[in-house]
Amino acid sequence: MEINKVVKRILVTEKSTAARDASNKYFFEVDRKANKVEIAGAVEKLFKVKVVDVRVMHVLGKKKRMGRTIGQKSSWKKAVVTLAAGNSIEFAEGV
C-alpha cells in the first residue's frame, strides 16, 4: 500500500493532545486495510521519526436519522502511534 494512502489525517482532540503531552502518543485516521507494520513504516517515512509502538482500533460509524430514514456514517480505523523519546511531529505541535 502507498505511504500517502495509509495515513489519512492526524486527529486533534483534547484526549489526543493530553496523550501527546503526557506520553508522546499521536492519533491518526488510517486506511481500513492498513496493518500495524504499514502504519509504523508510513509514519516513520512521512514525519522522519522513530516509532516504538502502534495500536489500532476500529471505530464503528454512528447511526444517524433524517426524518423517517435511518442511515449510518462510515466506519473508520484509528491508530495510536507512540514515538521514541526525543521525537515529535512538528505538524501537530502548533495545533
C-alpha positions as CSV (number, residue, x, y, z in Angstrom):
1,M,0.0,0.0,0.0
2,E,1.3,3.5,-0.8
3,I,2.6,5.6,2.1
4,N,0.4,8.6,1.3
5,K,-2.8,6.4,1.4
6,V,-2.0,4.7,4.7
7,V,-2.2,7.8,6.9
8,K,-5.3,9.9,6.0
9,R,-5.1,12.6,8.7
10,I,-3.9,13.4,12.2
11,L,-6.6,13.6,14.8
12,V,-6.5,16.7,17.1
13,T,-8.8,16.3,20.1
14,E,-8.5,17.1,23.8
15,K,-7.7,13.5,24.5
16,S,-5.0,13.2,21.8
17,T,-3.4,16.5,22.9
18,A,-3.2,15.3,26.5
19,A,-1.7,11.9,25.4
20,R,0.8,13.7,23.2
21,D,2.0,15.9,26.1
22,A,2.0,13.1,28.7
23,S,3.4,10.1,26.8
24,N,4.4,11.2,23.3
25,K,1.4,9.4,21.6
26,Y,-0.1,10.7,18.3
27,F,-3.5,9.7,17.0
28,F,-4.1,9.2,13.2
29,E,-7.0,8.2,11.0
30,V,-5.7,5.5,8.8
31,D,-6.8,3.3,5.9
32,R,-9.1,0.5,7.0
33,K,-6.9,-2.1,5.2
34,A,-3.6,-1.0,6.7
35,N,-1.9,-3.1,9.4
36,K,0.4,-2.1,12.2
37,V,3.6,-2.6,10.2
38,E,2.4,-0.5,7.3
39,I,1.2,2.3,9.7
40,A,4.6,2.4,11.5
41,G,6.5,2.5,8.3
42,A,4.4,5.2,6.8
43,V,4.6,7.4,9.9
44,E,8.4,6.9,10.1
45,K,8.9,7.9,6.4
46,L,6.4,10.8,6.3
47,F,7.5,12.5,9.5
48,K,11.1,11.2,9.9
49,V,10.6,9.9,13.4
50,K,11.2,6.6,15.3
51,V,8.1,4.6,16.1
52,V,8.1,2.5,19.2
53,D,4.5,1.1,19.3
54,V,1.3,1.1,17.2
55,R,-2.1,0.3,18.5
56,V,-5.2,0.2,16.2
57,M,-8.9,0.3,16.7
58,H,-11.9,0.1,14.5
59,V,-14.4,2.9,15.1
60,L,-17.9,2.0,14.1
61,G,-20.0,4.5,12.2
62,K,-22.8,6.1,14.2
63,K,-26.4,5.7,13.1
64,K,-28.0,9.0,12.0
65,R,-31.6,9.8,11.4
66,M,-33.1,12.2,8.9
67,G,-36.8,12.2,9.4
68,R,-38.1,8.7,9.0
69,T,-34.9,7.5,7.2
70,I,-32.1,6.0,9.3
71,G,-28.7,6.0,7.8
72,Q,-25.2,5.2,9.1
73,K,-21.9,7.0,8.8
74,S,-18.9,5.1,7.5
75,S,-16.8,3.1,9.9
76,W,-13.1,4.0,10.1
77,K,-9.8,2.9,11.7
78,K,-7.8,4.9,14.3
79,A,-4.1,4.3,15.1
80,V,-2.3,5.4,18.3
81,V,1.4,5.7,17.5
82,T,3.9,6.0,20.3
83,L,7.2,7.7,19.3
84,A,10.6,7.2,20.8
85,A,11.8,9.7,23.5
86,G,13.0,12.9,22.0
87,N,11.0,12.6,18.8
88,S,8.0,14.7,17.9
89,I,5.9,15.6,14.9
90,E,6.3,19.3,14.1
91,F,3.0,19.5,12.2
92,A,0.9,18.6,15.3
93,E,2.7,20.8,17.8
94,G,1.2,24.2,16.9
95,V,-2.4,22.9,16.8
